[in-house]
Amino acid sequence: MRVSGPGDGLFRHRGLIALAVGLSVLECGILVLVGPHASRGLAPQVTAPSPFGAFHDLRWLLVYHRSWSTLGFELAALLAFRGALDALLLRLARPPDAESVPFRTSFAHCVGFTAVALVALAPWTLLLFALAIIPISWLFFASIPPAIATVVLVHHGAARVGWWRALPPLRTSAWMLATFAVLTLGSLAISLSPVWPLALLSAAATGLFNAWAWTSIVRGLEHARPGERAGLGRVRRWVPVAPIALASIFAIVVGGSAIGFAAHQPAEPKTVAALAPSGHGAPVLVVSGFASHWDGSPVDFLGPGFREWRFSYRGLGADGEPLAYGSNDTQQSLAALDRLMAQQVDAISRATGERVAIVAESEGSLVAKTYVLAYRDAPVRSLVMLSPLVRPGRVYYPAEDTDGWGTLTGWGLRGVSQLLSGLSPLELSPDSPFVRDVDQHGAALRDALACSAPGITQFAYVPLADAVSAPLEDEQDVEDPAGLGSVRVRVVPAFHGGLLGDKTVERMVRQDLEGNAPRTETSWTTAGAMIRGAAAAWQVPDLPVQLNPVWQSTEHPGLASPVRSARCDAVRSELRAMVGAP
């Protein structure tokens, strides 16, 4: 059996090529000119083989709706648009000798299949939305493999009645995996294009591949079984094979996550004061991340030459020593945690008569960075951020009793949270005080990491795996891949949250604090930029600051422009108001 390719039948489908290329270029052009600029890597997916297109539409829908009424209108428009577009692409991709199917019949079938695809892809899209709020790479790795597996398992649904009774052919499944790879590479090319014509050309090339994939998949389904046609051919088995496979994916991912949470959830420590800090020398405050715990034992991350204290998410005891804390204590509001850090840093500085160095990881790095920006005279000499949250709060969802951008998505996140809380002892609520503060102050926090803090030397160690957690912002990111401005950035080959106990990182941090900083590994920095550009294809789109009334107190968004200084002044003002600092 021959499969159509660029030299074997593709260019006979001129209408398909024009549609697949034209819409890809049109969306890319709109995103380049109007925005959100960082989301331009999604553009070619608008004409990708079904249900990649539905996955593309769902991510836009979950970010861009302001109320239940607008959601209903947008959902109806999405179903109509996607049903008509997929039916037309399917019709244009058929071989000339294929059995003709009335467009009305094909449209109705594609609308129904799109609705099913949206439901099947919703859990993984919600995790991608959560990634845009709290950018940790584990959410990407938990959502993209099952999302792509779902796409592969049901892609024959647009072309077959009764598709749910059978799995798709291996040949067409291979084409879907190839489409995933090309869409990823297309996003990389679009994101790294230095000028907009190259971005449009990259979108056009990816759209051309979409046309090739459509013709090859339709032909593969046409010849998969004798007597079946690509135009709504019937599958006569009665066992719901596809739904069983989808349910298995969901059970494996959710069950595995619950087991992992349960296995790593430590017992809550007693409320005891810490033992005396270890070591001698310059004072250092060590701050761990989300869901961490501490039993009050001495800290020895940096070794000789430093006197180390552990930041307590519970605060100081009556004797002025930090208290042991449990994982639930890490879920306080960002404002409350900033105040706790101010209290503890001041106590260490008074006790030693010196300014304090802070070494913080993940959530702790966000607390430490917002603290030094909010408190003008913080007695801090150095800040080292390990696994920092790069560009958090890129999207928004409202509180339970209000409408706003992402209304449905907020309730979807609450549903996922309830499911996981019923299966594991770890509470992961989107309404926890910490997450709500990130959501409410997203416009300031997404840029805060790059702002300078006068008199404080800043370093950031970004795990290579975290490059998947946020797309490239704009052209400035090509020159400054981590987008962190005056902060000295090192990209290290690691996963999120594992740097605080890494011996190599420990050595490098010691050199930073001693003033003997090693040279930056530019090869990993370049690799990180490329991964960010490629992963942008599978992000949810950013919500521009100007659209959200909640963020309108923060002006001049975008730190890659000449307004960096004014922008950081606005960030500091908002953070001072958040914590109540003078």
C-alpha positions in Angstrom: 0.0 0.0 0.0 1.3 3.4 -0.9 0.8 6.4 1.4 0.6 9.8 -0.1 3.5 12.2 0.4 4.8 15.4 -0.9 5.8 13.7 -4.2 2.9 11.3 -4.3 -0.5 13.0 -4.3 -0.2 15.7 -1.6 -0.1 18.6 -4.1 -3.2 17.3 -5.8 -5.0 18.5 -2.6 -4.5 22.2 -3.3 -7.5 23.3 -1.3 -6.3 21.3 1.7 -2.8 22.9 1.5 -4.3 26.4 1.1 -6.5 25.9 4.2 -3.9 24.2 6.4 -1.2 26.7 5.6 -3.4 29.8 5.4 -5.0 29.4 8.8 -1.7 28.5 10.5 -0.1 31.7 9.1 -3.1 33.8 9.9 -3.1 32.8 13.6 0.6 33.2 13.9 0.4 36.6 12.3 -2.3 37.7 14.8 -0.2 36.5 17.8 2.9 38.2 16.5 1.2 41.5 15.9 -1.4 41.6 18.7 -0.4 38.9 21.2 -0.1 37.1 23.5 3.3 37.1 21.8 4.6 34.1 23.9 1.8 31.9 22.6 2.7 32.1 18.9 4.0 28.6 19.0 0.5 27.2 19.3 -0.6 28.7 15.9 0.0 25.7 13.6 -2.1 23.5 15.7 -5.2 25.2 14.4 -5.1 23.0 11.3 -3.4 19.9 12.8 -5.1 16.5 12.4 -8.0 15.9 14.8 -8.1 16.0 17.8 -4.9 18.2 18.0 -7.1 21.0 16.8 -9.6 20.5 19.7 -6.7 20.4 22.1 -5.5 23.8 20.7 -9.0 25.3 21.0 -9.5 24.0 24.6 -6.4 25.7 25.9 -7.6 29.0 24.5 -11.1 28.5 25.9 -9.9 27.7 29.5 -8.0 31.0 29.6 -10.2 33.3 27.6 -13.7 33.3 29.1 -15.0 35.8 31.7 -18.2 34.3 32.9 -20.5 31.3 32.6 -22.6 33.1 29.9 -19.5 34.0 27.8 -18.2 30.4 28.3 -21.5 29.0 26.9 -21.3 31.2 23.8 -17.6 30.5 23.3 -18.1 26.8 23.7 -20.9 26.7 21.1 -18.7 28.8 18.7 -15.8 26.4 19.3 -17.8 23.3 18.6 -19.3 24.9 15.4 -15.9 26.2 14.2 -14.0 23.0 15.0 -16.7 20.7 13.6 -16.8 22.7 10.3 -13.1 23.0 10.0 -12.3 19.3 10.7 -15.2 18.2 8.4 -13.7 20.5 5.6 -10.2 19.3 6.2 -11.4 15.7 6.2 -13.2 16.2 2.9 -10.3 17.9 1.2 -7.9 15.2 2.4 -9.9 12.3 0.9 -8.5 10.4 -2.1 -10.3 11.3 -5.3 -11.8 7.8 -5.5 -13.2 7.9 -1.9 -16.9 7.5 -1.3 -18.6 10.9 -1.0 -20.2 11.8 2.3 -22.6 14.8 2.6 -20.9 17.7 4.4 -23.9 18.0 6.8 -23.4 14.4 8.0 -19.6 14.9 8.4 -20.1 18.2 10.2 -22.5 16.7 12.7 -20.2 13.8 13.4 -17.2 16.1 13.8 -19.1 18.3 16.3 -20.0 15.3 18.4 -16.4 13.9 18.3 -15.0 17.3 19.2 -17.2 17.4 22.3 -15.9 14.0 23.3 -12.3 15.0 22.7 -12.7 18.2 24.8 -14.0 16.1 27.8 -11.2 13.5 27.4 -8.5 16.2 27.2 -9.9 18.5 29.9 -8.0 16.9 32.9 -4.6 17.3 31.2 -5.4 20.8 30.0 -6.3 21.8 33.5 -2.9 20.6 34.7 -1.3 22.8 32.0 -3.4 25.7 33.3 -2.0 25.0 36.8 1.5 25.0 35.3 0.9 28.5 34.0 0.1 29.6 37.6 2.8 27.6 39.5 5.5 26.8 36.9 7.0 23.6 38.1 8.1 21.1 35.4 6.4 18.1 37.1 3.0 19.4 36.0 4.1 19.5 32.4 5.5 15.9 32.6 2.3 14.8 34.3 0.0 16.3 31.7 1.6 16.1 28.2 2.2 12.3 27.9 -1.4 11.4 28.8 -2.7 14.2 26.6 -0.8 13.0 23.6 -1.7 9.4 24.4 -5.4 10.5 24.4 -4.9 12.2 21.0 -3.3 9.1 19.5 -5.9 6.7 20.9 -9.0 8.6 19.6 -7.7 10.4 16.4 -9.7 8.0 14.2 -12.9 9.4 15.7 -13.3 12.2 13.2 -13.4 9.8 10.3 -15.3 6.8 11.7 -18.7 6.1 13.1 -18.4 3.8 16.1 -14.8 4.7 16.5 -15.0 4.0 20.2 -15.3 0.3 19.5 -11.8 -0.1 18.1 -8.3 1.3 18.5 -6.8 3.2 15.6 -4.4 1.6 13.1 -0.7 1.6 14.0 0.1 3.4 10.7 -2.1 6.4 11.4 -1.0 6.4 15.1 2.6 6.8 13.9 1.5 9.8 11.8 -0.1 11.4 14.9 3.2 10.9 16.8 5.1 12.4 13.9 2.6 15.3 14.0 3.4 15.9 17.6 7.1 16.0 16.9 6.7 18.4 13.9 4.3 20.7 15.9 7.0 20.8 18.6 9.8 21.6 16.2 7.5 24.2 14.5 7.0 25.9 17.8 10.7 26.0 18.3 11.3 27.6 14.9 8.5 30.2 15.5 9.6 31.1 19.0 13.3 31.6 18.0 12.6 33.4 14.8 14.4 36.8 15.1 12.0 38.6 12.7 8.3 38.1 12.1 8.6 36.9 8.4 10.6 33.9 9.6 7.9 33.1 12.2 5.3 33.2 9.5 7.4 31.0 7.2 7.9 28.5 10.0 4.1 28.5 10.6 3.5 27.9 6.9 6.0 25.0 6.8 4.3 23.4 9.8 0.9 23.9 8.2 2.1 22.2 5.0 3.1 19.2 7.1 -0.4 19.2 8.7 -1.9 18.9 5.2 0.5 15.9 4.5 -0.5 14.3 7.8 -4.2 14.7 7.0 -3.9 13.0 3.6 -1.8 10.2 5.0 -4.1 9.6 8.0 -7.2 9.6 5.9 -5.6 7.2 3.4 -4.4 5.0 6.2 -7.9 4.8 7.7 -9.3 4.2 4.2 -7.2 1.0 3.8 -7.1 -0.1 7.4 -9.9 -2.7 7.0 -11.6 -4.1 3.9 -14.9 -2.5 3.2 -14.3 0.6 5.4 -14.1 4.1 4.0 -12.4 7.1 5.4 -15.6 9.1 5.1 -17.4 7.9 8.3 -16.7 4.2 7.7 -18.3 2.0 10.4 -16.6 -0.2 13.0 -18.9 -3.1 13.9 -17.4 -4.3 17.2 -19.5 -3.6 20.3 -16.7 -3.6 23.0 -15.9 0.1 24.0 -12.2 -0.3 23.4 -11.3 3.3 23.2 -13.1 4.5 26.3 -11.5 1.6 28.3 -8.1 2.7 27.1 -8.8 6.3 28.0 -10.1 5.3 31.5 -6.9 3.2 32.0 -4.7 6.2 31.2 -6.6 8.4 33.7 -6.5 5.7 36.4 -2.7 5.1 35.9 -1.8 8.8 36.0 -4.1 9.8 38.9 -3.5 6.6 40.9 0.3 6.9 40.4 0.3 10.5 41.4 -1.7 9.7 44.6 0.7 6.9 45.5 3.6 9.2 44.9 2.2 11.9 47.1 1.4 9.4 49.8 4.8 7.8 49.7 6.6 11.2 50.0 4.3 12.8 52.6 6.2 12.8 55.9 4.8 12.7 59.3 4.0 16.1 60.8 6.7 17.1 63.2 6.0 18.3 66.7 6.2 22.1 67.5 9.7 22.2 68.9 12.4 24.9 68.7 15.4 24.3 66.5 18.8 23.3 67.9 21.6 25.8 67.7 22.7 26.6 64.1 25.6 24.6 62.8 28.9 25.9 61.5 30.8 29.2 62.0 31.2 32.2 59.8 28.9 34.2 57.7 25.1 33.8 58.5 23.0 32.0 56.0 19.2 31.4 56.0 18.3 28.2 54.2 14.7 28.1 52.8 13.1 24.9 51.5 10.1 24.6 49.1 6.5 23.6 49.0 5.3 20.7 51.1 8.6 20.4 52.8 8.9 19.7 56.6 11.5 20.2 59.3 11.9 18.6 62.7 14.2 21.2 64.2 17.5 19.5 63.4 20.6 21.6 62.5 21.1 22.6 58.9 24.4 21.9 57.1 23.9 22.6 53.4 27.1 24.7 52.8 29.5 23.1 55.2 32.4 24.9 57.0 32.7 28.6 56.7 29.0 29.4 57.1 26.6 29.5 60.1 23.3 28.2 58.8 19.7 28.7 60.1 16.6 27.0 58.7 13.7 29.2 57.7 10.6 28.1 59.6 7.2 28.3 57.8 5.7 28.3 61.3 7.8 31.2 62.6 9.8 31.8 65.8 9.2 30.4 69.2 9.1 32.4 72.5 12.8 31.9 72.8 13.4 33.5 69.4 14.4 30.2 67.7 12.7 28.9 64.5 10.0 26.3 65.1 9.8 22.9 63.5 7.1 22.9 60.8 5.0 20.5 58.7 4.0 20.5 55.0 0.7 22.3 55.6 2.6 25.3 57.0 4.0 26.0 53.5 0.6 26.8 52.2 0.2 30.2 54.0 -0.3 33.3 51.9 2.8 34.8 50.2 2.2 38.0 52.2 2.3 36.1 55.5 5.4 34.2 54.5 7.2 37.4 53.5 6.4 38.8 57.0 7.8 35.6 58.6 10.9 35.9 56.6 11.4 39.5 57.5 11.0 38.6 61.2 13.6 35.7 60.9 16.2 37.6 58.9 16.0 40.5 61.3 16.5 38.2 64.2 19.6 36.6 62.6 21.1 39.9 61.6 20.6 41.3 65.2 22.2 38.2 66.7 25.2 38.2 64.4 25.6 41.8 63.7 25.9 41.0 60.0 23.8 41.0 56.9 22.3 37.6 56.0 22.7 35.5 52.8 19.6 33.6 51.8 19.6 30.3 49.9 16.1 29.4 48.9 14.5 26.7 46.8 11.3 26.6 44.7 8.4 28.2 46.7 11.1 29.5 49.1 12.8 31.3 46.3 9.6 33.2 45.5 9.1 34.1 49.1 12.7 35.3 49.4 12.6 37.3 46.2 9.3 39.1 47.0 10.7 39.7 50.5 13.8 41.5 49.3 11.7 43.6 46.9 9.0 44.5 49.4 11.3 45.5 52.3 13.5 48.4 51.3 16.1 47.9 54.0 16.2 44.1 54.3 19.5 43.2 56.0 20.4 40.8 53.1 23.8 40.6 51.3 23.1 37.8 48.8 20.2 35.8 47.5 20.6 32.4 45.8 17.5 31.0 44.2 17.4 27.3 43.5 14.7 26.0 41.1 13.0 29.5 41.1 9.5 29.8 39.8 10.1 31.5 36.4 7.1 33.7 35.3 4.4 32.4 37.7 0.8 33.7 37.4 0.6 33.8 33.6 -3.1 33.1 33.7 -6.0 33.8 36.2 -9.1 32.3 37.7 -11.5 34.1 40.1 -12.5 33.2 43.7 -15.4 30.8 44.2 -18.0 33.5 44.6 -17.1 35.7 41.7 -16.8 35.7 37.9 -13.8 36.6 35.9 -11.3 35.3 33.5 -11.0 31.5 33.8 -14.3 31.0 35.8 -14.8 27.4 34.6 -11.1 26.6 34.9 -11.1 27.6 38.5 -13.8 25.1 39.3 -12.1 22.5 37.2 -8.9 22.9 39.3 -11.0 22.6 42.5 -12.4 19.3 41.1 -8.9 18.0 40.4 -7.9 19.1 43.9 -10.8 17.3 45.5 -10.0 14.1 43.6 -6.3 14.2 44.6 -7.1 15.1 48.2 -9.3 12.1 48.5 -6.5 9.8 47.3 -3.5 11.3 49.1 -2.8 13.1 52.4 -1.4 16.1 50.6 -3.7 19.1 50.2 -3.3 20.8 46.9 -6.1 23.4 46.8 -6.3 26.2 44.2 -7.9 28.2 46.9 -5.0 27.8 49.4 -3.7 31.2 50.5 -0.3 30.8 48.8 -1.8 29.9 45.4 -4.4 32.6 45.7 -1.7 35.3 46.3 0.2 34.1 43.2 -3.1 34.2 41.2 -4.0 37.7 42.5 -0.6 39.2 42.0 0.4 37.3 38.8 1.2 40.4 36.8 3.8 41.5 39.4 5.2 38.1 40.2 5.8 37.0 36.6 8.3 39.8 36.3 9.6 40.1 39.9 12.3 37.5 39.5 14.2 39.7 37.1 14.1 42.9 39.2 17.2 44.0 41.0 17.4 44.6 44.8 19.8 47.4 45.6 22.9 46.2 47.5 21.9 42.5 47.1 23.8 40.1 44.8 21.4 37.7 43.2 22.0 34.2 41.7 19.5 31.8 40.2 20.0 28.1 39.4 17.4 27.0 36.9 17.0 23.2 36.4 17.1 22.3 32.7 13.8 20.4 33.2 12.1 23.6 34.2 12.6 24.9 30.7 9.3 23.3 29.8 7.4 25.3 32.4 7.2 28.7 30.7 7.5 29.7 27.0 9.9 32.3 25.6 8.5 35.7 26.3 9.8 37.7 23.4 13.0 38.6 21.4 14.8 39.6 24.5 14.6 36.0 25.8 16.8 34.9 22.9 19.6 37.0 24.3 18.7 36.5 27.9 17.1 32.9 27.8 16.1 32.8 31.4 14.7 36.4 31.2 16.1 37.3 34.6 17.8 40.6 33.8 20.4 41.5 36.4 20.2 38.2 38.2 23.1 35.9 37.4 21.6 32.7 36.0 22.9 29.2 35.6 21.0 26.5 33.9 21.9 23.1 35.5 21.1 19.6 34.3 18.5 18.7 36.9 14.9 18.4 37.8 12.8 20.8 39.8 13.2 20.8 43.6 16.3 18.6 43.9 19.1 21.2 44.1 19.1 21.9 47.8 20.9 18.6 48.5 23.0 18.4 45.3 26.7 18.4 46.1 27.7 20.0 42.8 25.2 22.8 43.3 26.4 23.1 46.9 30.0 23.7 45.7 28.8 26.3 43.2 26.7 28.2 45.8 29.6 28.3 48.2 31.7 29.9 45.5 28.9 32.4 44.8 28.7 33.4 48.4 32.5 33.6 48.8 32.8 35.8 45.7 34.5 33.2 43.5 31.6 32.4 41.2 32.2 29.9 38.5 31.6 30.6 34.9 28.1 30.1 33.5 27.6 26.9 31.5 26.4 28.5 28.2 25.6 25.2 26.6 22.9 24.4 29.1 21.6 27.9 28.8 21.2 27.4 25.1 19.6 24.0 25.5 17.2 25.6 28.0 16.2 28.3 25.5 15.6 25.7 22.8 13.5 23.5 25.2 11.4 26.5 26.1 10.7 27.3 22.5 9.7 23.8 21.7 7.6 23.3 24.8 5.7 26.5 24.0 3.6 24.4 21.6 2.0 22.7 24.6 1.5 25.6 27.0 -1.8 27.4 27.6 -1.7 30.9 26.2 -0.8 33.8 28.5 -3.5 36.2 29.7 -2.2 39.8 28.9 -2.0 42.0 31.9 -4.1 44.7 30.3 -7.1 42.4 30.0 -7.5 41.5 33.7 -8.9 44.2 36.0 -7.4 42.5 39.0 -3.9 43.1 37.6 -4.4 46.6 36.3 -2.6 48.1 39.3 0.5 46.8 37.7 1.6 48.9 34.7 4.1 48.6 31.9 4.1 44.8 31.6 7.1 43.2 29.9 10.6 43.4 31.3 12.3 43.0 27.9 11.5 46.6 27.0 13.0 50.0 27.9 10.5 50.3 30.7 12.3 47.7 32.9 13.2 50.2 35.6 9.7 51.7 35.8 8.2 48.2 35.7 10.3 47.0 38.6 9.3 50.1 40.6 5.6 49.2 40.0 6.4 45.6 41.1 8.0 46.7 44.3 5.1 49.0 45.1 2.6 46.3 44.6 4.5 43.8 46.8 5.0 46.4 49.6 1.2 46.9 49.6 0.7 43.2 49.6 2.8 42.6 52.7 2.0 45.9 54.4 5.6 47.1 54.4 6.3 50.8 54.6 
